[in-house]
Amino acid sequence: GFEPVEESILDTELTTRLPVQELPDINAEETSIEDSLMALERSAQELEDWDESDDIEDSLDAISSPGTESQSIQSSSLRPALEVDSIPGDKLHATLSEIETSTVNPDGSIRNQSIDGELILRNSSRKDRAWDIEVSLSEFESTDLGNNIVTIRELEATEETVIPYTATGPRMLILSERVDTNSERDQEASLSLVHSDDPQEISVIIKIENSSAVNLSGIEVTRTFPDNFDIPEGSEYSVDGSDITWSVGRLSVGQSKTLELLPMVTTRDITKIPAGRVTATYSADHTVSRVNFEDISARSRAAPFVTPTEDDRPGIWHSKFVFENKSSFVVTLSDITVVLAGREEPILDSSDLRIVLPPEGSWDSMVKTVRSDDQPRFTFPTLSYSILPRASSESRGEITVKEQKLTVLDAEILKKFDRSRIRTYVSSDVETTITVENKGSAIINVMRLLDDIPGIFSPPSPESISIEMGSSELNEDQYRVEIV
């Protein structure tokens, strides 16, 4: 007669689609399972057909566990982390964690960027191991992972493994800064100041923009200033000594914000003045590199079997398919195919079931009655189940704008004549030389020189004026002379 194999346990490394006939040998346990699957041999002429497979599929909502009602969750292959957390039981935790450190030019373009990432897999069970772990990734091209499939042979109870990787290219937050020492002009920003004892106002405009496909949070911008800068108070930011902090918080996709500061600067000498640094930090529930989880599967202890029970009347068998979760994990049952020996078409072929079995829980089909002189036989070529994964992604970033330098404009002007005395009441030719020397740290791009000639002198003609820079004489198209 047939003996049920309710104590048989699948504790081996299985592929995603598992033909039961091909289960690896695990001492006597595998033999017990195989015996149970082959034990129901039917008589071809007397076997009563099962009803349509819909009868079995109708029973897929029935999941029994001690004191726990069945639960069916309909969603994509990977459920949100909050949804997974609401289901009692252990899970396989999978996390993509990245840290971006970048330096950008004032216009926001990248100077250098590093993205250090980790794929972290953790077995949360304290007593059961997980094996045949397979992680499928999407949009991994910017990383050095090299493949979208990552496999781990097994994780013992509470074990964690970390797979490091790096990435470059994608960005989440764009940070830019415009420093202008003469903001009243509607021209390219100026970075030069006049050497003076009086403080001079400059404009500092900081802009941040979310360039990613997800919302960013925890955004904070810090701007440091040298001690010769006087920072005004503002409602949008806080001042602490020579630093200001702009707490932005959250930026939606595509959103940008701007902060303008108007500090006063004192030029103490003619050397270049560091303008200070601006740094922005952020976090997100996604990766900077855009890599993401597509699917995660793993195996744990389980026992699939068929339980035939002979009726009081000879030749009548009551049979049902049972799947038992023997671990502390939450398990999802996703694909089942049951074939009755002697038939080509399966009596049950169901995929994408999304059945959730709690720890130590089970699922069983409806009982079917089969007439047979001999025990009927069933096989299930496809049996797919997995530990419920808890997938999450996170990233943090720090972006710094390359510090700009303010130059100081200072010049020395000397005017001299070729003679110190002239005769009385007699006209004399006097050669005049004006020398301008750049004494500051700023480049003088344009210079306007006004010479007020006293009335006793006759003004020179334009043709008599020549200008030299260094040892080279300038062409007439390089300067303009006006005599008024």
C-alpha positions as CSV (number, residue, x, y, z in Angstrom):
1,G,0.0,0.0,0.0
2,F,0.9,3.7,-0.2
3,E,2.5,5.5,2.7
4,P,2.3,9.3,2.8
5,V,5.6,11.2,2.9
6,E,4.6,14.1,5.0
7,E,8.0,14.2,6.7
8,S,10.0,14.3,3.5
9,I,11.9,17.6,3.0
10,L,13.6,19.1,0.0
11,D,16.8,20.4,1.4
12,T,19.0,20.7,-1.6
13,E,20.1,23.2,-4.1
14,L,17.4,23.6,-6.8
15,T,17.1,25.4,-10.1
16,T,14.4,28.0,-10.7
17,R,12.2,25.5,-12.6
18,L,12.5,22.2,-10.8
19,P,11.5,18.8,-12.4
20,V,10.9,16.6,-9.3
21,Q,12.3,13.6,-11.2
22,E,15.6,15.3,-11.4
23,L,16.0,16.2,-7.7
24,P,19.5,15.5,-6.5
25,D,19.9,12.5,-4.1
26,I,19.7,13.5,-0.5
27,N,20.0,10.1,1.3
28,A,16.7,8.6,2.1
29,E,14.7,11.8,1.9
30,E,14.7,12.0,-1.8
31,T,13.8,8.4,-2.2
32,S,10.7,8.9,0.0
33,I,9.6,11.8,-2.1
34,E,10.1,10.1,-5.3
35,D,8.3,7.0,-4.0
36,S,5.3,9.2,-3.1
37,L,5.2,10.8,-6.5
38,M,5.4,7.5,-8.4
39,A,3.1,5.5,-6.0
40,L,-0.2,6.4,-7.6
41,E,-0.3,4.2,-10.7
42,R,-3.6,4.3,-12.4
43,S,-5.5,1.7,-14.4
44,A,-5.9,3.2,-17.9
45,Q,-9.4,1.7,-18.4
46,E,-10.9,2.4,-14.9
47,L,-9.3,5.8,-14.0
48,E,-12.0,8.5,-13.7
49,D,-11.0,11.7,-15.3
50,W,-10.3,14.6,-12.9
51,D,-12.5,17.6,-13.5
52,E,-11.1,20.5,-15.5
53,S,-7.9,22.0,-14.1
54,D,-9.9,25.0,-13.0
55,D,-11.0,22.9,-10.0
56,I,-7.5,22.7,-8.9
57,E,-6.7,26.3,-9.7
58,D,-9.7,27.3,-7.6
59,S,-7.9,25.8,-4.6
60,L,-4.8,27.9,-5.0
61,D,-6.2,30.4,-2.6
62,A,-6.3,27.8,0.2
63,I,-3.1,28.1,2.2
64,S,-3.2,26.5,5.6
65,S,-0.8,27.2,8.5
66,P,-1.2,26.8,12.3
67,G,-3.5,29.6,13.4
68,T,-2.8,31.7,10.3
69,E,-5.2,32.6,7.5
70,S,-3.9,32.3,3.9
71,Q,-2.5,35.4,2.2
72,S,-2.3,36.1,-1.5
73,I,-0.5,39.3,-2.6
74,Q,-0.8,40.4,-6.2
75,S,2.0,42.6,-7.4
76,S,5.1,42.6,-9.7
77,S,7.8,40.0,-9.2
78,L,9.4,42.2,-6.6
79,R,7.2,43.6,-3.9
80,P,7.9,47.0,-2.3
81,A,10.0,46.7,0.9
82,L,7.2,48.1,3.1
83,E,4.8,45.5,1.8
84,V,7.4,42.7,2.4
85,D,8.0,44.0,6.0
86,S,4.3,43.7,6.8
87,I,4.5,39.9,6.2
88,P,5.7,38.0,9.3
89,G,8.6,35.7,8.8
90,D,12.3,35.7,7.6
91,K,13.3,37.0,4.2
92,L,16.3,37.2,2.0
93,H,17.5,40.8,2.2
94,A,19.0,42.3,-0.9
95,T,20.3,45.9,-1.0
96,L,22.0,48.0,-3.6
97,S,23.9,50.8,-1.7
98,E,26.0,53.5,-3.5
99,I,28.0,56.5,-2.4
100,E,28.8,59.3,-4.9
101,T,31.7,61.7,-4.4
102,S,32.1,64.3,-7.1
103,T,33.9,67.6,-7.8
104,V,32.2,69.9,-10.4
105,N,33.1,73.1,-12.1
106,P,31.2,76.2,-11.2
107,D,28.9,75.7,-14.2
108,G,28.0,72.2,-12.8
109,S,29.9,70.1,-15.3
110,I,31.8,67.1,-13.8
111,R,35.5,67.4,-13.1
112,N,35.9,64.0,-11.4
113,Q,33.3,61.5,-10.1
114,S,33.5,58.3,-8.2
115,I,30.5,56.0,-7.4
116,D,31.3,53.2,-5.0
117,G,28.6,50.6,-4.7
118,E,27.8,47.4,-2.9
119,L,25.4,44.6,-3.6
120,I,24.5,43.2,-0.1
121,L,22.8,39.9,0.4
122,R,21.8,38.9,3.9
123,N,20.0,35.8,5.3
124,S,17.7,37.0,8.1
125,S,16.9,33.5,9.4
126,R,18.5,32.4,12.6
127,K,18.2,28.7,11.8
128,D,17.8,28.0,8.1
129,R,20.2,28.4,5.3
130,A,19.3,29.7,1.8
131,W,20.8,28.4,-1.4
132,D,20.7,28.7,-5.2
133,I,20.5,32.5,-4.8
134,E,20.2,34.3,-8.1
135,V,20.0,38.1,-8.5
136,S,19.0,39.6,-11.9
137,L,19.9,43.2,-12.4
138,S,18.7,45.8,-14.9
139,E,20.5,49.0,-16.2
140,F,23.9,47.8,-15.0
141,E,25.8,49.2,-17.9
142,S,27.4,52.1,-16.0
143,T,28.9,49.7,-13.5
144,D,31.8,47.3,-13.6
145,L,29.7,44.3,-12.6
146,G,30.1,43.0,-16.2
147,N,27.0,40.8,-16.0
148,N,23.3,41.3,-15.1
149,I,23.2,37.9,-13.3
150,V,24.8,37.5,-9.9
151,T,24.7,34.0,-8.3
152,I,25.6,33.0,-4.7
153,R,25.8,29.3,-3.9
154,E,24.4,29.6,-0.3
155,L,24.1,31.7,2.8
156,E,24.1,30.1,6.2
157,A,21.8,31.4,8.9
158,T,22.4,35.1,9.6
159,E,25.2,35.2,7.0
160,E,25.8,38.2,4.9
161,T,27.8,38.6,1.7
162,V,28.9,41.9,0.0
163,I,29.8,42.3,-3.6
164,P,31.6,45.7,-4.3
165,Y,31.5,47.5,-7.6
166,T,32.1,51.0,-9.0
167,A,30.3,53.1,-11.5
168,T,30.7,56.4,-13.4
169,G,28.5,58.6,-15.5
170,P,25.0,59.0,-14.2
171,R,24.1,61.9,-11.8
172,M,21.3,62.6,-9.4
173,L,22.0,66.2,-8.2
174,I,23.5,69.0,-10.3
175,L,25.2,71.7,-8.2
176,S,26.4,75.0,-9.7
177,E,27.6,78.4,-8.5
178,R,27.9,81.8,-10.0
179,V,30.2,84.3,-8.3
180,D,30.0,87.9,-9.8
181,T,31.9,90.9,-8.4
182,N,30.0,93.2,-10.7
183,S,26.5,91.7,-10.9
184,E,24.9,95.0,-12.1
185,R,26.3,94.3,-15.6
186,D,24.3,92.0,-17.8
187,Q,27.5,90.3,-19.0
188,E,29.8,87.4,-18.2
189,A,30.5,87.2,-14.5
190,S,33.5,89.1,-13.2
191,L,35.9,87.7,-10.6
192,S,37.9,90.8,-9.9
193,L,37.8,93.3,-7.1
194,V,39.3,96.8,-6.7
195,H,42.1,97.1,-4.1
196,S,40.4,99.3,-1.6
197,D,39.9,99.7,2.2
198,D,36.2,99.8,1.7
199,P,34.2,96.5,1.6
200,Q,32.7,95.6,-1.8
201,E,29.5,93.7,-2.4
202,I,29.6,90.6,-4.5
203,S,26.9,88.2,-5.7
204,V,27.0,84.4,-5.0
205,I,24.2,82.4,-6.6
206,I,23.9,78.7,-5.8
207,K,21.6,76.4,-7.8
208,I,20.7,72.8,-7.2
209,E,18.7,70.6,-9.6
210,N,17.3,67.1,-9.4
211,S,18.4,65.4,-12.6
212,S,17.4,61.8,-11.6
213,A,14.2,59.9,-12.1
214,V,13.4,59.7,-8.4
215,N,12.8,62.2,-5.6
216,L,15.8,63.2,-3.6
217,S,15.7,63.9,0.1
218,G,18.0,65.1,2.9
219,I,19.5,67.8,0.7
220,E,21.7,70.2,2.5
221,V,24.0,72.8,1.0
222,T,27.0,74.2,3.0
223,R,28.9,77.3,1.9
224,T,32.2,78.2,3.6
225,F,33.7,81.7,3.3
226,P,37.1,83.2,4.2
227,D,37.3,85.5,7.2
228,N,37.4,88.6,5.1
229,F,33.9,88.0,3.9
230,D,31.0,89.5,5.9
231,I,27.9,87.3,5.4
232,P,24.4,88.9,5.8
233,E,21.7,87.1,7.7
234,G,18.9,85.4,5.7
235,S,15.6,83.6,6.3
236,E,16.5,80.7,3.9
237,Y,19.7,79.7,5.6
238,S,21.5,79.7,8.9
239,V,24.9,81.4,9.6
240,D,27.5,79.8,11.9
241,G,30.7,81.8,12.0
242,S,32.0,81.9,8.4
243,D,29.7,79.1,7.2
244,I,26.1,79.1,6.0
245,T,23.8,76.1,5.8
246,W,20.9,75.9,3.4
247,S,18.6,73.0,4.4
248,V,16.6,72.2,1.2
249,G,15.2,68.8,2.3
250,R,13.4,67.3,-0.6
251,L,13.6,67.9,-4.4
252,S,11.0,66.3,-6.7
253,V,12.0,64.9,-10.1
254,G,13.2,67.8,-12.3
255,Q,12.8,70.4,-9.6
256,S,15.5,73.1,-9.0
257,K,16.1,75.7,-6.3
258,T,18.3,78.8,-6.2
259,L,19.8,80.7,-3.3
260,E,21.5,84.2,-3.7
261,L,23.9,85.6,-1.2
262,L,25.3,89.2,-1.1
263,P,28.4,89.1,1.1
264,M,30.7,92.1,1.6
265,V,34.4,91.5,0.8
266,T,37.4,93.5,2.1
267,T,40.6,93.3,0.0
268,R,43.5,93.3,2.4
269,D,46.2,93.0,-0.2
270,I,46.6,92.5,-3.9
271,T,47.0,88.7,-3.8
272,K,44.2,86.4,-5.1
273,I,41.4,85.8,-2.6
274,P,39.8,82.3,-2.2
275,A,36.1,82.6,-2.7
276,G,35.2,79.7,-0.4
277,R,33.6,76.3,-1.2
278,V,30.1,75.1,-1.6
279,T,29.1,71.4,-0.9
280,A,25.8,69.7,-1.3
281,T,24.8,66.3,0.2
282,Y,21.8,64.2,-0.6
283,S,20.2,60.8,-0.3
284,A,17.7,58.8,-2.3
285,D,15.9,55.4,-2.4
286,H,17.5,54.5,-5.6
287,T,21.0,54.1,-7.0
288,V,23.1,56.8,-8.7
289,S,24.3,54.4,-11.4
290,R,20.6,53.5,-12.2
291,V,21.3,49.8,-11.6
292,N,18.2,48.1,-10.2
293,F,16.9,44.7,-9.1
294,E,14.9,42.9,-11.7
295,D,14.4,39.5,-10.0
296,I,15.7,37.7,-6.9
297,S,15.2,34.0,-6.2
298,A,16.5,31.6,-3.5
299,R,15.7,28.2,-2.2
300,S,15.0,26.8,1.3
301,R,13.7,23.7,2.9
302,A,10.4,22.6,1.4
303,A,8.4,19.3,0.9
304,P,6.1,18.8,-2.2
305,F,4.2,15.5,-2.3
306,V,0.9,13.8,-3.2
307,T,-1.2,12.2,-0.5
308,P,-3.4,9.3,-1.9
309,T,-5.9,7.8,0.5
310,E,-7.9,4.7,-0.4
311,D,-11.7,4.8,0.3
312,D,-13.5,2.2,2.3
313,R,-14.6,1.0,-1.1
314,P,-11.8,-0.7,-3.0
315,G,-10.4,1.0,-6.1
316,I,-11.5,4.5,-5.1
317,W,-8.6,6.9,-4.3
318,H,-8.8,10.4,-2.8
319,S,-5.7,12.4,-3.8
320,K,-4.3,15.9,-3.4
321,F,-1.1,17.8,-4.1
322,V,0.6,19.3,-1.0
323,F,3.4,21.8,-0.7
324,E,4.9,22.4,2.7
325,N,7.2,25.2,3.7
326,K,9.6,23.6,6.2
327,S,11.6,26.8,7.0
328,S,11.4,30.0,9.0
329,F,11.3,31.9,5.7
330,V,8.3,33.4,3.9
331,V,8.1,31.4,0.7
332,T,6.3,32.3,-2.6
333,L,4.9,29.5,-4.7
334,S,4.8,30.7,-8.3
335,D,4.6,27.9,-10.8
336,I,3.1,24.3,-10.7
337,T,2.6,21.7,-13.4
338,V,0.9,18.4,-12.5
339,V,0.8,15.6,-15.1
340,L,-1.2,12.4,-14.8
341,A,0.7,9.4,-16.0
342,G,-0.4,8.3,-19.4
343,R,-1.5,11.8,-20.5
344,E,0.4,14.4,-22.5
345,E,-1.7,17.4,-21.4
346,P,-1.2,18.5,-17.8
347,I,-4.2,18.6,-15.5
348,L,-2.7,21.6,-13.8
349,D,-0.5,24.2,-15.5
350,S,-0.4,27.4,-13.5
351,S,2.2,30.2,-13.5
352,D,2.6,33.6,-11.9
353,L,0.5,32.4,-8.9
354,R,2.1,34.7,-6.3
355,I,1.0,32.5,-3.4
356,V,2.6,33.4,-0.1
357,L,3.3,30.7,2.4
358,P,4.2,31.8,5.9
359,P,6.9,30.0,7.9
360,E,5.9,26.3,8.4
361,G,2.8,27.0,6.3
362,S,1.5,24.7,3.5
363,W,-0.7,24.7,0.5
364,D,-2.8,21.8,-0.8
365,S,-5.0,21.3,-3.8
366,M,-8.6,20.2,-3.7
367,V,-9.2,16.5,-3.2
368,K,-9.8,14.5,-6.3
369,T,-11.4,11.1,-6.6
370,V,-9.8,8.5,-8.9
371,R,-11.2,5.1,-9.7
372,S,-8.4,2.6,-10.2
373,D,-7.6,-1.0,-9.3
374,D,-4.0,0.1,-8.9
375,Q,-2.6,3.2,-7.3
376,P,-2.5,6.1,-9.9
377,R,0.8,7.9,-10.6
378,F,1.3,11.7,-10.9
379,T,4.3,13.8,-11.8
380,F,4.9,17.6,-11.6
381,P,7.6,18.6,-14.1
382,T,7.5,22.2,-13.0
383,L,7.6,23.3,-9.4
384,S,8.9,26.9,-8.8
385,Y,9.1,28.5,-5.4
386,S,11.4,31.0,-3.8
387,I,12.2,32.7,-0.5
388,L,10.4,36.0,-0.4
389,P,13.1,38.7,-1.1
390,R,13.2,42.1,0.5
391,A,14.8,44.3,-2.2
392,S,15.9,47.9,-1.5
393,S,18.2,50.5,-3.0
394,E,19.8,53.5,-1.4
395,S,22.4,56.1,-2.3
396,R,24.1,59.0,-0.7
397,G,26.1,61.7,-2.4
398,E,28.5,64.6,-1.7
399,I,29.1,67.2,-4.5
400,T,31.7,70.0,-4.2
401,V,32.1,72.9,-6.5
402,K,35.8,73.7,-7.4
403,E,36.8,76.8,-5.4
404,Q,37.1,80.0,-7.4
405,K,39.7,82.7,-6.8
406,L,38.9,86.4,-6.8
407,T,41.6,88.7,-8.2
408,V,42.4,92.2,-7.0
409,L,42.8,95.0,-9.5
410,D,45.5,97.6,-8.7
411,A,47.7,99.7,-10.9
412,E,50.3,102.5,-10.7
413,I,50.2,105.4,-13.1
414,L,53.2,107.7,-13.7
415,K,53.3,110.7,-15.9
416,K,56.6,112.4,-16.9
417,F,57.9,115.0,-19.3
418,D,61.1,115.0,-21.3
419,R,62.1,118.4,-19.8
420,S,61.6,120.1,-16.5
421,R,61.9,123.7,-17.6
422,I,60.6,125.7,-20.6
423,R,61.4,129.3,-21.7
424,T,59.1,132.2,-21.0
425,Y,56.9,133.6,-23.8
426,V,58.3,131.1,-26.3
427,S,56.5,128.0,-27.6
428,S,58.2,124.8,-26.8
429,D,57.5,121.1,-27.8
430,V,57.2,118.9,-24.7
431,E,57.1,115.1,-25.0
432,T,54.9,113.5,-22.4
433,T,55.0,109.8,-21.4
434,I,52.3,108.1,-19.3
435,T,53.2,104.7,-17.8
436,V,50.6,102.3,-16.4
437,E,51.9,99.3,-14.4
438,N,49.6,96.5,-13.3
439,K,50.4,95.9,-9.7
440,G,47.4,93.7,-8.8
441,S,46.6,90.0,-9.3
442,A,43.8,90.7,-11.8
443,I,44.3,90.9,-15.6
444,I,43.4,94.3,-17.0
445,N,41.3,93.5,-20.0
446,V,40.2,97.1,-20.9
447,M,41.7,100.3,-19.7
448,R,40.3,103.9,-20.1
449,L,42.8,106.6,-19.5
450,L,41.7,110.3,-19.1
451,D,44.4,113.0,-19.2
452,D,43.3,116.5,-18.3
453,I,45.6,118.9,-20.1
454,P,45.9,122.4,-18.7
455,G,44.9,125.4,-20.8
456,I,48.5,126.7,-21.3
457,F,49.2,123.5,-23.3
458,S,48.0,122.9,-26.8
459,P,46.4,119.4,-27.1
460,P,48.4,116.9,-29.2
461,S,47.2,115.6,-32.5
462,P,46.0,111.9,-32.7
463,E,48.8,111.1,-35.1
464,S,51.4,112.2,-32.6
465,I,50.2,109.6,-30.0
466,S,51.7,106.1,-29.9
467,I,51.1,103.3,-27.4
468,E,53.4,100.5,-26.4
469,M,52.7,97.4,-24.4
470,G,55.9,95.8,-23.1
471,S,58.3,96.3,-26.0
472,S,55.7,96.1,-28.8
473,E,53.8,99.0,-30.2
474,L,50.1,98.6,-30.6
475,N,48.3,98.9,-33.9
476,E,45.8,101.7,-34.4
477,D,43.0,99.2,-34.4
478,Q,43.9,98.1,-30.9
479,Y,43.2,101.4,-29.2
480,R,41.2,104.6,-29.7
481,V,42.1,108.2,-28.9
482,E,39.6,111.0,-28.5
483,I,40.6,114.6,-28.0
484,V,37.9,116.8,-26.7
